[in-house]
């Protein structure tokens, strides 16, 4: 006898959230419309809305829920989740940097602002010389604190349905046999052999190609990108999975 499929529209909103949190990637994507249609029920959960989610996690469902809620009531997070700066996710820094502005940009799906903030922070993390020259040398990447790179990557992941982030770009590169000439067009940084013009020609939306953001300065070429995607922090993370 075939097992009867659960109709998410007949489940309680808490049951839908639990399913969304634990489901496969394909099923999660199928639940996005259901959650959008039942957003008023999500709002009614008040302070218990995020009780089943982990602010330490790099999984994206809580980020989607927060974006959806914030679109419909921009006071909800502040009033119900004890987040005056709208920063629900834990975002540690080895050097004391505040990543709440990045969380706010990503929460609001202001991806261009988030990208600019990320680039600025990477320069600061690389050191005073990188800040002064306005870009990072590949040789400076190794000294960037791993904890901060993981935080930047995590925030991009959770607020993009898992589409954006350094580790997403690294996985695509691996699937292409490490060939950067194939990576650039795949992630939308190059079209018909021509570099995508920054910033106007980039797609600063959730509809952008997977891996499209964050942008690493194209003019620095392969060596900077390669140093970043192969930073020890990401290697350790991959080995532990």
C-alpha atoms as an extended CHARMM CRD file, in Angstrom:
* protein
*
       241  EXT
         1         1  UNK       CA              0.0000000000        0.0000000000        0.0000000000  PROA      1               0.0000000000
         2         2  UNK       CA              1.4000000000        3.3900000000       -0.9910000000  PROA      2               0.0000000000
         3         3  UNK       CA              2.0810000000        5.7360000000        1.8880000000  PROA      3               0.0000000000
         4         4  UNK       CA             -0.2220000000        8.7440000000        1.7610000000  PROA      4               0.0000000000
         5         5  UNK       CA              1.5910000000       11.9970000000        1.1840000000  PROA      5               0.0000000000
         6         6  UNK       CA              1.0650000000       14.7260000000        3.7400000000  PROA      6               0.0000000000
         7         7  UNK       CA             -0.6440000000       17.8290000000        2.4170000000  PROA      7               0.0000000000
         8         8  UNK       CA              1.3000000000       20.7790000000        3.8600000000  PROA      8               0.0000000000
         9         9  UNK       CA             -1.7250000000       23.0370000000        3.4580000000  PROA      9               0.0000000000
        10        10  UNK       CA             -3.6070000000       20.8660000000        5.9790000000  PROA      10              0.0000000000
        11        11  UNK       CA             -0.7640000000       20.6600000000        8.5120000000  PROA      11              0.0000000000
        12        12  UNK       CA             -0.4750000000       23.1200000000       11.3830000000  PROA      12              0.0000000000
        13        13  UNK       CA              1.9860000000       25.9060000000       10.6820000000  PROA      13              0.0000000000
        14        14  UNK       CA              4.3400000000       24.4350000000       13.2930000000  PROA      14              0.0000000000
        15        15  UNK       CA              4.2670000000       21.0990000000       11.4690000000  PROA      15              0.0000000000
        16        16  UNK       CA              5.0290000000       22.8510000000        8.1960000000  PROA      16              0.0000000000
        17        17  UNK       CA              8.0050000000       24.5940000000        9.8070000000  PROA      17              0.0000000000
        18        18  UNK       CA              9.2910000000       21.2990000000       11.1850000000  PROA      18              0.0000000000
        19        19  UNK       CA              8.9530000000       19.6940000000        7.7460000000  PROA      19              0.0000000000
        20        20  UNK       CA             10.7210000000       22.6610000000        6.1490000000  PROA      20              0.0000000000
        21        21  UNK       CA             13.5850000000       22.4070000000        8.6340000000  PROA      21              0.0000000000
        22        22  UNK       CA             14.1550000000       18.6700000000        8.2160000000  PROA      22              0.0000000000
        23        23  UNK       CA             13.1960000000       18.0710000000        4.5620000000  PROA      23              0.0000000000
        24        24  UNK       CA             15.4440000000       17.3760000000        1.5950000000  PROA      24              0.0000000000
        25        25  UNK       CA             16.5160000000       20.3020000000       -0.5630000000  PROA      25              0.0000000000
        26        26  UNK       CA             13.9090000000       19.5200000000       -3.2150000000  PROA      26              0.0000000000
        27        27  UNK       CA             11.0650000000       19.3260000000       -0.6910000000  PROA      27              0.0000000000
        28        28  UNK       CA             12.1990000000       22.5340000000        0.9930000000  PROA      28              0.0000000000
        29        29  UNK       CA             11.9840000000       24.4140000000       -2.2800000000  PROA      29              0.0000000000
        30        30  UNK       CA              8.5090000000       23.0040000000       -2.7650000000  PROA      30              0.0000000000
        31        31  UNK       CA              7.4270000000       24.4100000000        0.6090000000  PROA      31              0.0000000000
        32        32  UNK       CA              8.4690000000       28.0120000000       -0.1070000000  PROA      32              0.0000000000
        33        33  UNK       CA              5.1340000000       28.9130000000       -1.6960000000  PROA      33              0.0000000000
        34        34  UNK       CA              3.2140000000       27.2430000000        1.1470000000  PROA      34              0.0000000000
        35        35  UNK       CA              5.0780000000       29.3510000000        3.7050000000  PROA      35              0.0000000000
        36        36  UNK       CA              4.4880000000       32.5120000000        1.6760000000  PROA      36              0.0000000000
        37        37  UNK       CA              0.7670000000       31.7610000000        1.4970000000  PROA      37              0.0000000000
        38        38  UNK       CA              0.6120000000       31.1340000000        5.2600000000  PROA      38              0.0000000000
        39        39  UNK       CA              2.7710000000       34.0260000000        6.3960000000  PROA      39              0.0000000000
        40        40  UNK       CA              0.0020000000       35.4240000000        8.6350000000  PROA      40              0.0000000000
        41        41  UNK       CA              0.0840000000       32.1710000000       10.6190000000  PROA      41              0.0000000000
        42        42  UNK       CA              3.8390000000       32.4920000000       10.9470000000  PROA      42              0.0000000000
        43        43  UNK       CA              3.4180000000       35.9950000000       12.3400000000  PROA      43              0.0000000000
        44        44  UNK       CA              0.9160000000       34.6860000000       14.8870000000  PROA      44              0.0000000000
        45        45  UNK       CA              3.6100000000       32.4050000000       16.3550000000  PROA      45              0.0000000000
        46        46  UNK       CA              5.2960000000       35.4750000000       17.8240000000  PROA      46              0.0000000000
        47        47  UNK       CA              8.3450000000       34.7680000000       19.9620000000  PROA      47              0.0000000000
        48        48  UNK       CA              8.0710000000       31.0010000000       19.3840000000  PROA      48              0.0000000000
        49        49  UNK       CA              8.5610000000       31.3290000000       15.6040000000  PROA      49              0.0000000000
        50        50  UNK       CA             12.2560000000       30.4290000000       15.5740000000  PROA      50              0.0000000000
        51        51  UNK       CA             12.2230000000       27.9820000000       18.4870000000  PROA      51              0.0000000000
        52        52  UNK       CA             12.9970000000       24.9820000000       16.2880000000  PROA      52              0.0000000000
        53        53  UNK       CA             15.9170000000       26.6130000000       14.4810000000  PROA      53              0.0000000000
        54        54  UNK       CA             19.5780000000       26.9480000000       15.4010000000  PROA      54              0.0000000000
        55        55  UNK       CA             21.2420000000       30.3680000000       15.1540000000  PROA      55              0.0000000000
        56        56  UNK       CA             24.6480000000       28.6430000000       15.0130000000  PROA      56              0.0000000000
        57        57  UNK       CA             23.7300000000       26.6230000000       11.9260000000  PROA      57              0.0000000000
        58        58  UNK       CA             24.6870000000       27.3700000000        8.3140000000  PROA      58              0.0000000000
        59        59  UNK       CA             21.4580000000       25.7830000000        7.0760000000  PROA      59              0.0000000000
        60        60  UNK       CA             19.2610000000       28.1970000000        5.0970000000  PROA      60              0.0000000000
        61        61  UNK       CA             15.6080000000       27.5730000000        6.1650000000  PROA      61              0.0000000000
        62        62  UNK       CA             15.7050000000       29.9790000000        9.1460000000  PROA      62              0.0000000000
        63        63  UNK       CA             17.1530000000       32.6780000000        6.9000000000  PROA      63              0.0000000000
        64        64  UNK       CA             14.2800000000       32.2980000000        4.4600000000  PROA      64              0.0000000000
        65        65  UNK       CA             11.7160000000       32.4380000000        7.2890000000  PROA      65              0.0000000000
        66        66  UNK       CA             13.2960000000       35.6090000000        8.6650000000  PROA      66              0.0000000000
        67        67  UNK       CA             13.3210000000       37.2640000000        5.2240000000  PROA      67              0.0000000000
        68        68  UNK       CA              9.6930000000       36.3190000000        4.6410000000  PROA      68              0.0000000000
        69        69  UNK       CA              8.5970000000       37.6150000000        8.0370000000  PROA      69              0.0000000000
        70        70  UNK       CA             10.5800000000       40.8300000000        7.6890000000  PROA      70              0.0000000000
        71        71  UNK       CA              9.0040000000       41.5840000000        4.3000000000  PROA      71              0.0000000000
        72        72  UNK       CA              5.5570000000       41.3830000000        5.8620000000  PROA      72              0.0000000000
        73        73  UNK       CA              6.2790000000       43.0460000000        9.2090000000  PROA      73              0.0000000000
        74        74  UNK       CA              9.5740000000       44.8850000000        9.5530000000  PROA      74              0.0000000000
        75        75  UNK       CA              9.0700000000       45.2650000000       13.3260000000  PROA      75              0.0000000000
        76        76  UNK       CA              8.4820000000       41.5740000000       14.0330000000  PROA      76              0.0000000000
        77        77  UNK       CA             12.1140000000       40.5350000000       14.5380000000  PROA      77              0.0000000000
        78        78  UNK       CA             12.8680000000       43.4680000000       16.8070000000  PROA      78              0.0000000000
        79        79  UNK       CA              9.6740000000       43.0680000000       18.8540000000  PROA      79              0.0000000000
        80        80  UNK       CA              9.4630000000       39.2750000000       19.1000000000  PROA      80              0.0000000000
        81        81  UNK       CA             12.9330000000       37.7940000000       18.7020000000  PROA      81              0.0000000000
        82        82  UNK       CA             14.9440000000       40.1270000000       20.9400000000  PROA      82              0.0000000000
        83        83  UNK       CA             17.0770000000       41.3180000000       18.0250000000  PROA      83              0.0000000000
        84        84  UNK       CA             17.3420000000       45.1000000000       18.1380000000  PROA      84              0.0000000000
        85        85  UNK       CA             19.9160000000       45.0600000000       15.3310000000  PROA      85              0.0000000000
        86        86  UNK       CA             17.9740000000       42.3980000000       13.3400000000  PROA      86              0.0000000000
        87        87  UNK       CA             20.8950000000       39.9800000000       13.7520000000  PROA      87              0.0000000000
        88        88  UNK       CA             19.3240000000       36.6430000000       14.6630000000  PROA      88              0.0000000000
        89        89  UNK       CA             22.2280000000       34.4720000000       13.5310000000  PROA      89              0.0000000000
        90        90  UNK       CA             25.3190000000       34.1140000000       15.6510000000  PROA      90              0.0000000000
        91        91  UNK       CA             28.1660000000       35.7850000000       13.7340000000  PROA      91              0.0000000000
        92        92  UNK       CA             31.4620000000       35.4500000000       15.6250000000  PROA      92              0.0000000000
        93        93  UNK       CA             34.6360000000       37.2950000000       14.6940000000  PROA      93              0.0000000000
        94        94  UNK       CA             38.2050000000       36.5420000000       15.7050000000  PROA      94              0.0000000000
        95        95  UNK       CA             39.0330000000       40.2540000000       15.5710000000  PROA      95              0.0000000000
        96        96  UNK       CA             35.8600000000       41.7320000000       17.0480000000  PROA      96              0.0000000000
        97        97  UNK       CA             34.1880000000       42.8160000000       13.7950000000  PROA      97              0.0000000000
        98        98  UNK       CA             30.4670000000       43.5500000000       13.8320000000  PROA      98              0.0000000000
        99        99  UNK       CA             28.6380000000       41.6530000000       11.0970000000  PROA      99              0.0000000000
       100       100  UNK       CA             25.1580000000       42.9310000000       11.9580000000  PROA      100             0.0000000000
       101       101  UNK       CA             25.1730000000       45.3540000000        8.9650000000  PROA      101             0.0000000000
       102       102  UNK       CA             25.7290000000       42.3750000000        6.6700000000  PROA      102             0.0000000000
       103       103  UNK       CA             22.8670000000       40.5000000000        8.3070000000  PROA      103             0.0000000000
       104       104  UNK       CA             20.5790000000       43.5010000000        7.7520000000  PROA      104             0.0000000000
       105       105  UNK       CA             21.5700000000       43.8420000000        4.0870000000  PROA      105             0.0000000000
       106       106  UNK       CA             20.9970000000       40.1420000000        3.4520000000  PROA      106             0.0000000000
       107       107  UNK       CA             17.7740000000       40.0540000000        5.4750000000  PROA      107             0.0000000000
       108       108  UNK       CA             16.4340000000       42.8050000000        3.1990000000  PROA      108             0.0000000000
       109       109  UNK       CA             17.8110000000       41.0120000000        0.1160000000  PROA      109             0.0000000000
       110       110  UNK       CA             19.9650000000       44.0740000000       -0.5780000000  PROA      110             0.0000000000
       111       111  UNK       CA             22.5770000000       41.8510000000       -2.1580000000  PROA      111             0.0000000000
       112       112  UNK       CA             24.6240000000       44.6000000000       -3.8050000000  PROA      112             0.0000000000
       113       113  UNK       CA             25.0300000000       46.3690000000       -0.4580000000  PROA      113             0.0000000000
       114       114  UNK       CA             25.8830000000       43.0270000000        1.1480000000  PROA      114             0.0000000000
       115       115  UNK       CA             28.5010000000       42.4020000000       -1.5230000000  PROA      115             0.0000000000
       116       116  UNK       CA             30.0990000000       45.8080000000       -0.9900000000  PROA      116             0.0000000000
       117       117  UNK       CA             30.1800000000       45.2340000000        2.7710000000  PROA      117             0.0000000000
       118       118  UNK       CA             31.7830000000       41.8150000000        2.2510000000  PROA      118             0.0000000000
       119       119  UNK       CA             34.4750000000       43.2350000000       -0.0290000000  PROA      119             0.0000000000
       120       120  UNK       CA             35.2160000000       45.9920000000        2.4540000000  PROA      120             0.0000000000
       121       121  UNK       CA             35.5100000000       43.5540000000        5.3440000000  PROA      121             0.0000000000
       122       122  UNK       CA             37.7970000000       41.2450000000        3.3470000000  PROA      122             0.0000000000
       123       123  UNK       CA             40.1660000000       44.1770000000        2.8080000000  PROA      123             0.0000000000
       124       124  UNK       CA             40.0920000000       45.0370000000        6.4970000000  PROA      124             0.0000000000
       125       125  UNK       CA             40.6970000000       41.4120000000        7.4400000000  PROA      125             0.0000000000
       126       126  UNK       CA             43.6390000000       41.2290000000        5.0230000000  PROA      126             0.0000000000
       127       127  UNK       CA             45.3460000000       44.1760000000        6.6770000000  PROA      127             0.0000000000
       128       128  UNK       CA             46.1080000000       47.8710000000        6.4440000000  PROA      128             0.0000000000
       129       129  UNK       CA             47.9710000000       47.5820000000        3.1430000000  PROA      129             0.0000000000
       130       130  UNK       CA             44.9630000000       45.9460000000        1.4720000000  PROA      130             0.0000000000
       131       131  UNK       CA             42.7060000000       48.6970000000        2.7850000000  PROA      131             0.0000000000
       132       132  UNK       CA             45.0080000000       51.4150000000        1.4320000000  PROA      132             0.0000000000
       133       133  UNK       CA             45.4160000000       49.8840000000       -2.0220000000  PROA      133             0.0000000000
       134       134  UNK       CA             41.7110000000       49.0220000000       -2.2660000000  PROA      134             0.0000000000
       135       135  UNK       CA             42.0280000000       45.3090000000       -2.9540000000  PROA      135             0.0000000000
       136       136  UNK       CA             43.4840000000       42.0920000000       -1.5250000000  PROA      136             0.0000000000
       137       137  UNK       CA             46.5970000000       40.3440000000       -2.8530000000  PROA      137             0.0000000000
       138       138  UNK       CA             46.3340000000       36.5660000000       -3.1100000000  PROA      138             0.0000000000
       139       139  UNK       CA             49.3210000000       36.2840000000       -0.7670000000  PROA      139             0.0000000000
       140       140  UNK       CA             47.3800000000       38.0890000000        1.9750000000  PROA      140             0.0000000000
       141       141  UNK       CA             44.4450000000       35.6620000000        2.0240000000  PROA      141             0.0000000000
       142       142  UNK       CA             46.2090000000       33.0740000000        4.1800000000  PROA      142             0.0000000000
       143       143  UNK       CA             46.4180000000       35.5470000000        7.0780000000  PROA      143             0.0000000000
       144       144  UNK       CA             42.6770000000       36.3300000000        7.0250000000  PROA      144             0.0000000000
       145       145  UNK       CA             41.1180000000       34.8600000000       10.1960000000  PROA      145             0.0000000000
       146       146  UNK       CA             39.2890000000       31.6480000000        9.3740000000  PROA      146             0.0000000000
       147       147  UNK       CA             36.4830000000       32.3110000000       11.8340000000  PROA      147             0.0000000000
       148       148  UNK       CA             35.5810000000       35.5320000000       10.0410000000  PROA      148             0.0000000000
       149       149  UNK       CA             35.6000000000       33.8700000000        6.6250000000  PROA      149             0.0000000000
       150       150  UNK       CA             33.2860000000       31.1730000000        7.9580000000  PROA      150             0.0000000000
       151       151  UNK       CA             30.9490000000       33.8370000000        9.3530000000  PROA      151             0.0000000000
       152       152  UNK       CA             30.8400000000       35.7340000000        6.0580000000  PROA      152             0.0000000000
       153       153  UNK       CA             30.2000000000       32.4950000000        4.1810000000  PROA      153             0.0000000000
       154       154  UNK       CA             27.5080000000       31.3680000000        6.6270000000  PROA      154             0.0000000000
       155       155  UNK       CA             25.5420000000       34.6160000000        6.3880000000  PROA      155             0.0000000000
       156       156  UNK       CA             25.5580000000       34.4710000000        2.5850000000  PROA      156             0.0000000000
       157       157  UNK       CA             24.3950000000       30.8500000000        2.6800000000  PROA      157             0.0000000000
       158       158  UNK       CA             21.5480000000       31.2810000000        5.1370000000  PROA      158             0.0000000000
       159       159  UNK       CA             20.0880000000       34.3560000000        3.4570000000  PROA      159             0.0000000000
       160       160  UNK       CA             20.2410000000       33.0240000000       -0.1100000000  PROA      160             0.0000000000
       161       161  UNK       CA             18.5140000000       29.6210000000        0.1400000000  PROA      161             0.0000000000
       162       162  UNK       CA             22.0030000000       28.1350000000       -0.0420000000  PROA      162             0.0000000000
       163       163  UNK       CA             22.7010000000       29.6960000000       -3.4750000000  PROA      163             0.0000000000
       164       164  UNK       CA             25.4840000000       32.1400000000       -2.6000000000  PROA      164             0.0000000000
       165       165  UNK       CA             28.7150000000       31.9050000000       -0.6170000000  PROA      165             0.0000000000
       166       166  UNK       CA             32.3790000000       30.9730000000       -0.9820000000  PROA      166             0.0000000000
       167       167  UNK       CA             31.7280000000       27.2970000000       -0.3140000000  PROA      167             0.0000000000
       168       168  UNK       CA             29.0300000000       27.2580000000       -3.0060000000  PROA      168             0.0000000000
       169       169  UNK       CA             31.5390000000       28.6630000000       -5.4970000000  PROA      169             0.0000000000
       170       170  UNK       CA             34.1210000000       26.0880000000       -4.3710000000  PROA      170             0.0000000000
       171       171  UNK       CA             31.6960000000       23.1930000000       -4.9030000000  PROA      171             0.0000000000
       172       172  UNK       CA             30.8430000000       24.4030000000       -8.3970000000  PROA      172             0.0000000000
       173       173  UNK       CA             34.5510000000       24.7460000000       -9.2130000000  PROA      173             0.0000000000
       174       174  UNK       CA             35.1560000000       21.1950000000       -7.9730000000  PROA      174             0.0000000000
       175       175  UNK       CA             32.3120000000       19.8960000000      -10.1360000000  PROA      175             0.0000000000
       176       176  UNK       CA             33.9980000000       21.5430000000      -13.1220000000  PROA      176             0.0000000000
       177       177  UNK       CA             37.2900000000       19.7800000000      -12.4800000000  PROA      177             0.0000000000
       178       178  UNK       CA             38.8900000000       22.8990000000      -11.0220000000  PROA      178             0.0000000000
       179       179  UNK       CA             38.6020000000       24.7880000000      -14.3080000000  PROA      179             0.0000000000
       180       180  UNK       CA             38.1560000000       28.5050000000      -13.7050000000  PROA      180             0.0000000000
       181       181  UNK       CA             37.5310000000       29.1360000000      -17.3980000000  PROA      181             0.0000000000
       182       182  UNK       CA             34.3200000000       27.1340000000      -16.9270000000  PROA      182             0.0000000000
       183       183  UNK       CA             33.5050000000       28.6050000000      -13.5090000000  PROA      183             0.0000000000
       184       184  UNK       CA             33.3000000000       32.2460000000      -14.6340000000  PROA      184             0.0000000000
       185       185  UNK       CA             30.4380000000       31.7600000000      -17.1300000000  PROA      185             0.0000000000
       186       186  UNK       CA             28.6860000000       29.2400000000      -14.8760000000  PROA      186             0.0000000000
       187       187  UNK       CA             28.3600000000       31.7750000000      -12.0440000000  PROA      187             0.0000000000
       188       188  UNK       CA             27.6340000000       34.6920000000      -14.3780000000  PROA      188             0.0000000000
       189       189  UNK       CA             30.9110000000       36.5580000000      -14.0650000000  PROA      189             0.0000000000
       190       190  UNK       CA             31.7380000000       36.1820000000      -17.7390000000  PROA      190             0.0000000000
       191       191  UNK       CA             29.5030000000       36.0460000000      -20.8100000000  PROA      191             0.0000000000
       192       192  UNK       CA             30.6290000000       35.2070000000      -24.3430000000  PROA      192             0.0000000000
       193       193  UNK       CA             34.2440000000       35.5940000000      -23.2610000000  PROA      193             0.0000000000
       194       194  UNK       CA             33.6860000000       39.0760000000      -21.8200000000  PROA      194             0.0000000000
       195       195  UNK       CA             33.8330000000       39.9010000000      -18.1130000000  PROA      195             0.0000000000
       196       196  UNK       CA             30.4620000000       40.9400000000      -16.6970000000  PROA      196             0.0000000000
       197       197  UNK       CA             30.5180000000       44.6880000000      -16.1170000000  PROA      197             0.0000000000
       198       198  UNK       CA             30.4980000000       45.6800000000      -12.4430000000  PROA      198             0.0000000000
       199       199  UNK       CA             28.1570000000       46.6440000000      -10.8950000000  PROA      199             0.0000000000
       200       200  UNK       CA             25.3180000000       47.2690000000      -13.3370000000  PROA      200             0.0000000000
       201       201  UNK       CA             25.5020000000       44.0450000000      -15.3310000000  PROA      201             0.0000000000
       202       202  UNK       CA             25.4830000000       41.8170000000      -12.2550000000  PROA      202             0.0000000000
       203       203  UNK       CA             22.2420000000       40.2690000000      -11.0510000000  PROA      203             0.0000000000
       204       204  UNK       CA             21.8090000000       41.4700000000       -7.4770000000  PROA      204             0.0000000000
       205       205  UNK       CA             18.8280000000       39.2620000000       -6.6960000000  PROA      205             0.0000000000
       206       206  UNK       CA             17.9610000000       35.7820000000       -5.4730000000  PROA      206             0.0000000000
       207       207  UNK       CA             17.3020000000       34.9030000000       -9.1370000000  PROA      207             0.0000000000
       208       208  UNK       CA             21.0080000000       35.2330000000       -9.9600000000  PROA      208             0.0000000000
       209       209  UNK       CA             22.9490000000       32.1200000000      -10.9860000000  PROA      209             0.0000000000
       210       210  UNK       CA             24.0440000000       29.8630000000       -8.1380000000  PROA      210             0.0000000000
       211       211  UNK       CA             27.4460000000       31.0450000000       -6.9130000000  PROA      211             0.0000000000
       212       212  UNK       CA             27.0140000000       34.5500000000       -8.4060000000  PROA      212             0.0000000000
       213       213  UNK       CA             27.8220000000       36.2030000000       -5.0700000000  PROA      213             0.0000000000
       214       214  UNK       CA             29.8260000000       37.3230000000       -3.2240000000  PROA      214             0.0000000000
       215       215  UNK       CA             31.9800000000       38.8630000000       -5.9170000000  PROA      215             0.0000000000
       216       216  UNK       CA             35.7520000000       38.5310000000       -5.7210000000  PROA      216             0.0000000000
       217       217  UNK       CA             37.5120000000       41.2580000000       -7.6980000000  PROA      217             0.0000000000
       218       218  UNK       CA             37.6640000000       39.8540000000      -11.2360000000  PROA      218             0.0000000000
       219       219  UNK       CA             40.7240000000       41.8850000000      -12.1400000000  PROA      219             0.0000000000
       220       220  UNK       CA             42.7820000000       40.0170000000       -9.5770000000  PROA      220             0.0000000000
       221       221  UNK       CA             42.2180000000       36.8440000000      -11.5940000000  PROA      221             0.0000000000
       222       222  UNK       CA             42.4670000000       33.2030000000      -10.6040000000  PROA      222             0.0000000000
       223       223  UNK       CA             45.1200000000       33.4170000000       -7.8830000000  PROA      223             0.0000000000
       224       224  UNK       CA             43.0600000000       35.5250000000       -5.4730000000  PROA      224             0.0000000000
       225       225  UNK       CA             39.9230000000       33.4320000000       -5.9700000000  PROA      225             0.0000000000
       226       226  UNK       CA             41.8790000000       30.2060000000       -5.6480000000  PROA      226             0.0000000000
       227       227  UNK       CA             43.5420000000       31.3470000000       -2.4180000000  PROA      227             0.0000000000
       228       228  UNK       CA             40.1750000000       32.3050000000       -0.9720000000  PROA      228             0.0000000000
       229       229  UNK       CA             38.2910000000       29.1420000000       -1.9260000000  PROA      229             0.0000000000
       230       230  UNK       CA             41.1710000000       27.0150000000       -0.6290000000  PROA      230             0.0000000000
       231       231  UNK       CA             41.5790000000       28.8600000000        2.6570000000  PROA      231             0.0000000000
       232       232  UNK       CA             42.3230000000       26.5120000000        5.5360000000  PROA      232             0.0000000000
       233       233  UNK       CA             39.0310000000       27.3980000000        7.2570000000  PROA      233             0.0000000000
       234       234  UNK       CA             37.0080000000       25.9510000000        4.3940000000  PROA      234             0.0000000000
       235       235  UNK       CA             39.2540000000       22.9090000000        4.0730000000  PROA      235             0.0000000000
       236       236  UNK       CA             38.8210000000       22.0340000000        7.7570000000  PROA      236             0.0000000000
       237       237  UNK       CA             35.0630000000       22.5610000000        7.4540000000  PROA      237             0.0000000000
       238       238  UNK       CA             34.8960000000       20.2150000000        4.4630000000  PROA      238             0.0000000000
       239       239  UNK       CA             36.9800000000       17.5330000000        6.1580000000  PROA      239             0.0000000000
       240       240  UNK       CA             34.7420000000       17.5600000000        9.2350000000  PROA      240             0.0000000000
       241       241  UNK       CA             31.5260000000       17.0240000000        7.2470000000  PROA      241             0.0000000000
